[in-house]
Amino acid sequence: SPIQSLLSEADLRTLRGLLKEHFLFKRLDTLGPFELNMFFAVKFRAGEEIFKQGDRGDNFYIIKSGEVERHIRHPRPTGEDGDSNNGSKDEEYSSLASTLWPGQSFGELSIMYNAPRSATVRARTDTECWAISSESFHQLNIGQGTYYLQAIFKRFASVTKDSKSYMTPTDLLSFADVAAFQD
């Protein structure tokens, strides 16, 4: 398609290199023109919302240039009178969960598990990403949750007992790329 033809040869080489190192794509037998042409370039202006927490997942993204922020909405703790502890009547608040840089990816969980987006992602700077649609993602047969969970445990589990891997709460925080859960 015209959109896909916009990827230059240099972009394709860079994308291929990132995919070969990405834990979701490592197990693919080939990363040839067919697989690479499933990706397309997309640009976002600084401050632009890429997707909102709760939205349906439509694309998976790898950052080519720029920075994005992941914000997570949390329910506000309430006091006995029904007001939040800070006196606000708002039922939710948002916190910055992480900042993502070139080479990092986002958006896979909602596609893999057919679940709503778990965070709001916003471009912090002018940003360019490579994206792949949900349909193409599944066509590559990488969207199976079992493989994803196995990769997470292999990468983040720090405890081994009886030849089984276990993740501690600290391991889970490392995977989620957050310092600590909010109370």
Steps between C-alpha positions, in 0.01 A plus 500: 500500500614863461541534877722195524713610206598806703737288709847558359762231469684652799180490705447136407854409611455684831158344556633150417780546754258610772262212428781242514574617856138545613383213720165472317655472155817302577334166438389585146679283244538786254481876502479548126318747281159340568531545878664844482240632255232441763644799688422858409631836617287731711584842646367679808548860609621587851205474740288292263318204653589174323236298682295525817474257790192286442508532118494194277848398383551549129879535451830398659775766487880516499648845553728614217567850637367718779362418844161386626351491850277230648241638743280273711167603653445382854192512721534760772497359854190616681446596861207401715294798382531390136736783406849417386774543758614827344152655503448463126182344367684358195475122492831449320845647463775438248866429565801480271595132487796522264669682217592299191786575261606402147520123457242431772150374426148529636145387435546122485297393804161617377560339161625171641226460758218681320478729801455876536811717500659497845641852479468830317801559275589852394785634286735696726689638199437480127514126452519257213411133545479185300160340552341169414126443504338251732406279205855493363642446849286188536580390146865476604382260773681693773188619672448186702498588868673177605820589315489851637461380859780247456726775367412726794576230755826407328609862490379630837464205742772509765404194704544140387371211707463140386601613147203740484530878471314737728459876488517699822305826546829681426533304173146601404581865569811467284291353217242780535787752507368676810678573827209399722127449495292789629330429832 
